[in-house]
Amino acid sequence: MSDVINERKATDAPASVEVPSYLPRRTVGQLLRTDLGFLPVLFTLILIALYFGFTTNGLFLTPRNLSNLVLQNITIGIIGLGSILVLLLGEIDLSVASVSTLCATIMGVLSERSGYPAWEAIAIALLFGALAGFLNGVLIAYLRIPSFIVTLAASIGYAGLLLNLLSGQTTLIIHDNFIVSLANNYLPDIIGVGLPVVVLIIYLGALIFNFIRRRNAGLRTVSPVQLIVQLALTVLVAAGTLILFESYLGVPQSIAILLGLIVIFWLILTKTAYGRHIYAVGGNNEAARRAGISVTWIRISVFTLCSFLAAVAGVLAASRGLSVASQINPTLLLDAIAAAVIGGVSLFGGRGSVWSIILGMLIIGSLENGLDLKSQGTDVKQMVEGVVLILAVAADAVIRRVQARSSSGR
C-alpha cells in the first residue's frame, strides 16, 4: 500500500525545470537575432576596411584617417541612437536632421547675437529639441496621425524656422571657447584610457551576469563557447579602438559623449521596466496595451528623447564645424536611419540594440571616407549607400519571415 502511495506522490509531483543543457540547439537564424547578431555586420565592416586599405595603399588604415573618420560621424551616431529608440516602436522620425540643425542654430544665435553664456545657450537648444519631440509624440500618440506625416511636416516647418532665425545669413561663426572645445578637445590619457576600461568591465560583467542568471533560471542562453567568443571580440574591438586613438592625438571628448549616451540608453533599455515596455510596444502594440503598459506615454517619451538626442548631435556638429549654417545636410537623415538599420535594428519594431549604432555608423562612415580617398563623387557615394541600406532592410525582412514561419510550425 505504501508503495502505491509513494508512486502516486511521485506522479503528482511537479515536473522539474528543464536545464539549459537539455534545451534544443539554436538555429543560425535564432543566433542572429541575439547579441551574436552583430557578427555579420562586424565582418562586413572588416571587409570594407580591408578593401579600402588595399585600394588606397594603406592610407585608409592610418591612425589619423581612422580617427578623423570616427569624428566626422559622431553626429550620425548620436542622431542614429535617437532613431533607434523610435524604430524600436516600429515608427520613424523624419524631422531629426532639421531638429538637429535648428537646435544648433538656436544655440549659435543665442551665444553670438544675444550674448547668452554658453551653458544657457546649450541648455535652451536642448530644451527646444526635447519640446519639438514632445509635440511630435503628442500628435502621434493622441491624435493617431502617422509618424511619417507628423515628422515630415515638422521637418519642413523647422527648415523654414531655421531660415527665419538666421535672417538670410548663410553661416554664423561661433567664437565661444567652451562651445568650440566640446568636439575639438581630447581627453587626458588617464581619463581617455581609464573611462573606456571601466565601461568595458561593466559591459562584460553584465553579459556574464545575465548568462548566469538565465542559466540558473532554466532559460535559453547562448553556449559558453559563444559567450567567450562574444567577450573576446568585444575586448579586441575595444582594445584596438583605444590603441588607434592613443596612437594619434588621444580620445576625443565627442567620442566619450557618444559612448556615454550609448551606455546610458543601453542600461535603460535592458535594465529598466521602461526599456522593456519600449520593446513590448514595438513588438505588439495591442498586446502591450492589454498588459497595462501606457502606450501613449511610451510613444511621447520616445519621440521626446529622439529629438533631444538630435539636439545634442547638432550642438556637437556646430562645435566641430565652428559655425552653424542655414543649409540642412541633405544626407544626414538617410545616414542616421541607415546606420541604425545596417547595425541590425529592425524597421518593423521590437528588435535591436543601441550598440548596433556603432557598427552602422562606422560602415556608413567607412564607405564615404573610402570613396572620398578614391576621389569618387557624391553620386557614387549615394548609390553605394542606397544599395547597402536596401540589403540591410532585405536581410531584416528575410529574418523576420523565417522567424514567423518557425514560430507557426511551418
Order of alpha helices (4+ residues) and beta strands (2+ residues): alpha-alpha-alpha-alpha-alpha-alpha-alpha-alpha-beta-alpha-alpha-alpha-alpha-alpha-alpha-alpha-beta-alpha-alpha-alpha
